[in-house]
Amino acid sequence: MPAAIEIKNLSKKFDLPVKPPEGVSKLLPIGLMTARTCRDFWALRDINLIVESGKMLGLIGRNGSGKSTLLKIISGILHPTTGSVRTIGRVTALLELGAGFHEELSGMENIFLSGAILGLSRKEIFAVLPAIIEFSGLADFMDTPLKHYSSGMQARLGFSIAAHMNPEILLIDEALSVGDMEFQSRCIERIGEFRKNGKTIVFVTHEIDLANYICDEIAWMEDGRIRDCGSPDLLCQEYRRAFHKDARSDLNAATEASPLIDDIIQSVRVLSQSGDKRAEYNAQEPLDIEIVYNTKGAILEHPAIRLLITRADNLAISDIRSDEVGFAPESLHGSGRIIIRFRPLLLLKGSYEFSVFIYDRTNPAHIYARHLRGAQLTSITQRLHNPFLITDHPCSWTIRPES
């Protein structure tokens, strides 16, 4: 497909003022004291990127990595220091909160202001005005000055205007993060309509699951450069691991103080129904969690087993305790295997980790053993799902008309 956005060897430099240390200015001659000293700051370096027409690119990365600066250059607000940007078609940008708005003007007046900035005639703005007002849900506030709008209301108005200006290229910079969940869902649906109509979208977000769900491609930015670019599944998983590899669950700190018997839990594995070790599975497929133990001659009184399932971004998905479901042996000694059977384990698309704890159910603070993130699993379900959800519940559907 032809490129809607083509970026070649792009770099952007800002001149940052350098303030002399406290007290030094008094020692400097008047001419040097008033002179402005600056240092070079390269916000973007050697960016090469192509976004095909009709595709959606997600930009992810830490704050300050250059995502917003790149969007401003694509939109024409900023110019590159070196390199070039070429876009095909009308570009509409929804950048930081309130960008392009005048806080003293009403919501209605800001709609006309934004439309005029984008080159629409008054007649064209009137044609889309009812749809903008309805989508925003702000009909009762159209005559209210924007300075009295909450951040969520401003985001509603901004997205509604951008979504109804019929752009060929839509740029979105974290605008969905301040809206409520109901409006976010409507925005995602609207973005889906844009994609069906062959529009090109560049979307900056910190919501990794959302980016994975709605984007065709992900560009991971770091220190003003593109660290990697490719498949949302692979890149979002790598991004999570890079920034959450040292994260631990809330209970880890508590278990540090418990005297542990080393190596009681020797391994934790995810197995298929036939007993094969698995790294991937399809949702609604049965599987087993196998825990191999050896108490090394100790007797564990009143043992209970806890299975903690976390997503790769450290979100706790499920916390299962054997004593709460009636599995309560009097003791555990010697060696053997504990099997936790799921028929099936209902997880949506993503990467998950399994941690196992053995503790005294009469004194839960007494931890006998633990095995943190001992097994990993990737769910590869192809079922469509809302990115804000984490579990799947299979069901059957029946229509029974009355005779």
C-alpha positions, 0 to 999 in steps of 0.5 A: 500500500502507498505511504500516507506518512513518510519520515526520512532521517528526521532529527529535532533540536531545541535550544535549552537555556542554561541558568548560571549557578546561584551566586555566580551571576553576581560575579559575572560582568554585566554583559555576560550576566545578561547574555543568554546561554543555551545548550543543545537538546536533541529531542529526536534523532535519526527517525525513519518511519513509514506509515502505510495508508489505512494503517494504525501506528501506535507510539509507545515509550517513557515520558520524554522519549520524543513521542509528542514532539514527533506528532507535532512535527507530523502535524506541521506545528513544529519543523524538523531540524534535519530530515523530512516529513511527507504526508498525503491528505488532510491531517487532523491532530488531537494533541495535548489537552486544550491545544487549539482551543481558546479558554474564553470562548464557548464550546460552540465557538471553539468548534467553529475556531477549530474547523476554521484552523483546519480550513473548513468553510462555515457551511462545512462546519454547520454540516457536521455540527450536530454530529459533533455535539451529539458525540461529545455529549456536551449539548448542555454546555455548548454556551459555557466558556471552555475555562469552566470545562473539566479535563474530561469535558475538554477531551470529549470536545477535542476528540469529537471535533477531530473525529468529524473533520473527515481527515485522511490522517488522524493524530492522537496524543494520549487524548483518551487517557482523561476521558471516562470509560464510557467515552473511551469505549465510544472513541475506540469504536469511532477509531474502528470506523476510521480504520474501516474507511481506510483512514491512517491513524498515529496514536500515542499512548501509555495504555499498552493493552489498548495499543496492542488491541487497536494498532496494526504496528507499534513503534517503541521510542526511547531517548528520541530514537525508535528502539524497535518497530513491528508487531503489536503482540511481540513489541508490547510483550517486550515493552512490558518485560523491559519496564516491569522485570523487577516488579514483584507482587505486594506479598513478596515483601512480607514473605522476605521475613518468613524463614523459608526452607530452600528449594522445597518447590523445585519447579512449576510447569504449565502442561497440556492435557496430554502432559506436554510442557506448554508455553502457548495455549488457546483460550478455553483449552484445558491445561494443568499447573504442575508443582514439583516439591521435595521437603528435604526431610522436613514435615510441613504442618497444615500446608496450603498452596497459593497460586498467583497469576499475574499479567506481564505488566504485573497486574494480578489476575487471579489469586487461588488458595487451596484451603479456600476450596476445600483442599486441606491436607494435614501435612506435606513431606517427602517428594511429589507433584501437586497438580492444579487442573483448569478445564479451562483457564479463562484468560484473554490474549496476553502473557502471564506468569505463575507464582506458587507459595506453600504456607501454614493455613493456621498461620498464613504469615508463616511461609514454608516455600515460594517459587516466584514467576516460576512458569510463563504462558502466552494466551493466543486466543483470536477472540475479539475482546475489549482491551480493558478486560482480562478473562473470557467466559464461554457460553452458549446462546439460544433463542426460544420464541414463544409460540 
